[in-house]
Amino acid sequence: MLIAALLLLVVVGSVIFNFLSPWTFLDIGSNWALIDITVYITFVICGVAFVILGLYMVWWIYKYQYQPGRLAEYEPENPKLESWLTIITTIGVVVMLAPGLVAWNDYVTVPPDATELEVNSEQWRWSYRLPGADGVFGHAHNKYITVDNPMGIKEDDPFAEDDIIITSQTIVIPIHRKVKILLRSKDVLHDFWVPEIRAKMDSVPGMVTYFWFEPIREGVFDILCAELCGRGHHTMRGEMQVVSLEEYETWLDAQVTWAEYKSGTLPLSDEAQKGRSVASEGGCFACHTLDGSTAVGPTWKGLWGTIVELEDGSSVLVDEEYVRESIADPNAKIRKGFAPGMVAEELNDEDFSALIDFLKELVPAEETSEEGAVQE
C-alpha cells in the first residue's frame, strides 16, 4: 500500500507542478507559433500517457498486492490487448510527429522575398555578414580563412567588396522582415539558438545550414550556443535586437563593408553602437551628419580630439567636458559659422559614456581642422 500511495503522490504532484511551475516558454518573438503548438501537442500526449500509466500502476499494485495462497495466472500472450496497444501507440506517435514534420518543412522552405544573413561561428564567438547594395554575397570558404580574413571571403570576388562585415556580438534585425539565416562554422560543431525566435540550427564545419524566420515584435533577445563546443561554450553568447526599419537603416549605415574592413576600417564596438542609438533616438542626426558634409549643425565626422573655433574668437578642444557642456547648455559655446538653436538635453552617465565612445570611433575626416563640433 505504501508503494501505491507514493506512486499516486508522484502522479498527482507532477500534474499540480505542471500548472504551478514558474518555468514556461518565453514570449514568442517570431512567426514560428507552429513550433510551440508542436511542443504542446507532444507535451499533452506524453502527459496523458504518463497519468494513465501511473494510475494503472497504482491500481495494479493495490489490487494485486500479496495475499497468502493467491497464485498469479500465467498468460504469455494477449492478442487483443497487444492490438489495442499497438493501435493507440501508433496514433499517438503519428499525432506527435506529423505537426513536427509540417513545421520542419516550413522551417527550411525559405520564402523568395527573404533577405539573407550569414552567421559565422567559432570558439567562442559569433560574427555576421550581410550582402551589400548588390544584394549578392561574395564567395566565402574556410580554406580562405587567415588572420586578416577571419570569414574566409574570396579576395578576387567583385561581389564581396560591398558585403557588410559585423564583428560585434550584437546583430540587428528589422521587424516584420523575413530573414534567411545561413550558418557556417570555422572550427567545431556549434548551434545557433534564439529562444524567443524559436530559432535553432546546428552550424556544421564544412557545410552551410539554414533556416528562416520573421520577427513579429521588437526587443532584445539572447543568442546562445546550444551545442557543447568546448570549455568556453558558456561564454558563447550574443544579442539579437529586433528594431523598427528606421532604426535598422541607421544601424546599417554605421557598419563597414569588406573593402573598408580590408583597408583598416573597423566596425563600431558594441558600446559605440549603443552611442549611435542614443544619438539617433535623441534626434541628433536631424542637424548633424556623419559623412563630413555640413547641415544645420556641424558634422560629427572627425570631431573627436580636434580644436574648433567659436563665435567669440576663442578655441576649444573637443573632449568629454566640452561635449557634456554642449549637450546640457548648447548656448554656452557657439561654433563659428553656426547659429544657436539646439535644445538642451539630459543624458545619464551610461548613455553619455556610450555617446563618447561613438564619437571616438567615427572615421576621421581628411581635414579635421575644418570639421565641426557637437555644439550647434
N, C-alpha and C positions, 0 to 999 in steps of 0.2 A: 504493500500500500504506500509505503514511503516513496518508492521509486516512481510510482504512478503520480503521486502528489507533486513530486519535484518536476516531472515532465510536464504536467499541466501548468505548473507555475512558469516554466520556461516558455511554453506556447503563449499563455495569456500575457506574460511580461513582455515578450517580443512584440506582440500586436500593440500593446499600450505604448511601448517605447517608440514604435514606428510613428505614431501620431503625435507624440510629445517630444520627439528628437529635435535638438537645436540644429542638426546638420541637414541642410536642404540644398537644392541646386541654387546657384547664383542666378539673379535675374538674367534672362536671355538677352543677348545684345545683337543677334543676327537673325537671319531668315530660317535658321535650322530648328524650328519648332518640331519638325517631324522626328528629329533625333531624340528630343525629350519624350515625345509620345512613344517611341520605340522602347526607350528605357522604362517608362512607366508600365507599358504592357508586359514587358519581361518581369518587372518587379511584382506586379499584381499576380501574374500566373504562378511565379515561384512562391509568392507569399501564400496564396490559396493552397497550393500543394503542400507547403510546409505545415500550415494549420491542420489540414485534413489528415495528413500522415501522422502529425503529432498527436491529435486527438484519438486516432485509431490506435496508436501505441499505448496511450493511457487506458483506453477501453480494454485492449487485449491483455495488458498486464493485470488489470483489475479482474477481468472475467476469468482469465486462465491462471490465476495465482495458484500456488501449490496447495493441494489438498491430499491428505493421506488416502491412498487407494485409487486415486484418479489416474488414468493412463491416457497418454496422447494418442490420437489416431494418426496413422501413417498415410499420407496422401501425396505421393511424389509428383503428381500432375493434376492440373485442373484446367482443361482447355477453355472452358467458358470464362473463368477468371482471367486467364492469360490473354484471351482475345480482347476482353474489355480493357485490360491494362494497356495492351498494345495500341488499341484504337485511341484511347484517351491520351496516352503519351504522345502519339503521333500528331494528334490535333493540337496539343499544347505546344509541341516543338514547331510545327508549321506556323501557328499563330505568332510565336515569338520571332521566328526567322523572317517571315515574309515582310513585315514593315522594315526590318533592318536592311534587307536586300533592296527594297524600294528606295530607302534613304541613301544607301551607298551608291546606287545608280545615279541618283540626283546629285550627290556629293561630288562625283567625278565627271559629271556631264556639264561642262562649262558653257554658259551662255555666250553667244558670239560677241555681245557688247561688253564683256568683262574686260577690265584693264588688268595688266599683269604686274606682279610684284615678285621679284626674286628674293628669297630668303637664304642666306648662306650661314651655315652653322659650323662651328669649330670649338674645340675645347678652350675656353668655356664661355663663349660669347656668340652673339648674333650680329650679322651685318646685312645690308639690304641694297638692292639695285632696282631702279625704275627705268623704263625706256624713256629716251629723251623726246624732243619735239617730233622726230620722225616716227615715233610710235613703235620702233623696232629695236629689240635687244641686239647688241653686238655679240658675236660668238664668244663663249667662255668655256673653259675646260680646266680640270685640276692640273693637267700637265703644264699649263702656262703659269701656274702659281709661283711667285717669287716674293721676296721681302717687299719689293716695291709694287707688286701686283698681287695683293692678297686674295683677290676674287678670281684670278686666272682668266682675265679678259684678253682676248687675242689682240696683239698690238696693231696689226695692219688692217683691222676690220673697220671700214669707214662708218659702219652703223654703230660702233661702240663709242665714238668720240663724244656724243651728246648724252650717253647713258648717265643717269644720275646716281651718284655713289653716296650711301648713307652708312657711316660707321658708328653712329650713335646707337645706343641701346633702346632708343625710343623711335618708333615708327608711327607716322600719322596717316590716317585713312579718312577719306571724306564719307560722310554719312549718306546712305541710300545710293551707293555706287557699287556695282558688282566688281569683285576683285578675285582674280585667279592667282593663287599662291604657288610659286614654283620653288621647290625645296632642293638645295644642294648641300652636301656635306664635304668638308675639307679633310676630315680625318676618320672619325668613327661614327657609329650609328647614334643619331640624335632623334628627338621627337618634338616637333613644333606644336605647342598646345596653348590655346587661349580659352580658358574655361567659359567665360561669358559668351564668346562667339560660338561655342560648341565645336571649335576647330581643333583637329588633332590629326597629325600625319607624320609618319617616320621620314626622316631625312637620311637617305642611304648613300654611302660613298659609292661613286661610280655610276650613279643614275640620277635622273630628275623625277621626283614625285610631285604630285599636285593635287589641289582641291580648290573649291571656290566658296565664297560666302558674300553676303550683302549685309553690312551693319545697319541696324534699324534704330539705334539710339546712341546718343553721344555719351562719352565717358572715357575713363582711363582704365584699361584692362591689363592685368598681368600676363606676360608671356613667359611660359615655363618650358623647360625641357622635361618631357615625360619618359625619358629613357635613361637608365643609369649609364652615363657616358664617361665616368672617371671620377677621381677623388674630388674634383671641383664641380661635380654635377649640380650640387645645391646652389651654387652661385650663378648658374647659367639662367639669368632672369632678364627680362626686358619689359617694356611698356608699349602697348598699342593705344594710341589716342585717337578716338573717333570724334571728328570735329565737323563743323559746317564747311561747305565748299569754299566759302570766302577765306576761312581760317586755313584751310588746306592749301589754297593757292598762295597765301602769304608764306606759309611754311616751305612750300615747294620752291619758291623764289630764292630762299636762303640756302638751298642745297647746291653742291658743286657737281659739275659734270666730270666724266672720266678724263677729258682733255685738261680741265682745270686741276684735277687731282694729280695728274702726271707732272704738271708744271709746278707743283708745290702748294697749291691752294688746298687748305684743309677744311672739311665741313665744320660747322659750328658745333661746339660742345653742347651737352645736354643743358647746362646752366645758361649758356648763351641762347640756346633755343627758347628757353623759358623767358629770357630777357626780351627776345624779339616778340614773344606773345604778349608780354606786359606792354610793350610799346604799341603793338597793334591794337590791343584792347583799349588802350588809353587814347587812341586816335592820333598818335604822333605822326603817322605816315600820311595824314591828310595835308601836312605842311612841310614835312622833311622827307628827302629822298635818300636812297642808299646807293645810287649809281653815280654820284658826283654832280648831277645836274641841280640847278637852283630852282626852288619852288617858292612858296610863300615864305618859308623859312630856309635857312642854310641846310645844305646836305650834311648827312652824318658820315658819309664815306671819308675815311682817312682822318676822322675828327680827333680821335683819342691821342693825347700827348702833344698836340700842336699848340702853338701860341697864336691867338686870334686878336684882332684889333677891335676895340669897342668904339662906340659913338663919341665918347668923351676924349678920345685920342690915346687912352691907355691900352695896355695889352694884358692878356690874362692867359694862363696855362689851363688847357682843358684837362682837368683831373677830377677826382671824386668830389672835392669841395665845390668846384665850380658847377659841376653837373647838379649836385644836390641843391645848391642855391638857385640855379636856373629853373629847376622844377618847382621849388617852393615859393620863389619870388621872382617871376620872369622879368620884371621891370628893373631889377637891381643892376643888371649889367646888360646893356643892349648892344648887340653885334652891329658893327658898322655896315651900313647899306641895307639894313632891315628895320622895319617899323615894329614897335611893340604891339602885342595883341594876343600873346599866348596866355591861356588861363592857368592859374596856379593849380597844382596837383599835389596830392599826398600819397606817398608810397611807403609801405612798410619796409623794414630793413631787408627782408628776404627778396622782395621784388626789386628793390633798388640795387642790391648786390647782383642780381641776375641781369638787370639792365646795363650795369657797368661792364659785366663780362661780355655782353653782346657788343657794346661799343668797342671794347678792346679787340675783339676778334673780327671786326669788319675789315675788309680788304682795303689797304691804304690806297688813296688816290695817287696819281702820278705826281701831282704838285700839291702836297699837303698844305703848304703855306697859303694857298688860295682857297682852301676848303673852309666850310662853315663850322659852326658850333651848335650846341644844343639850344642855346638861347635864341629866341626869335628877335 
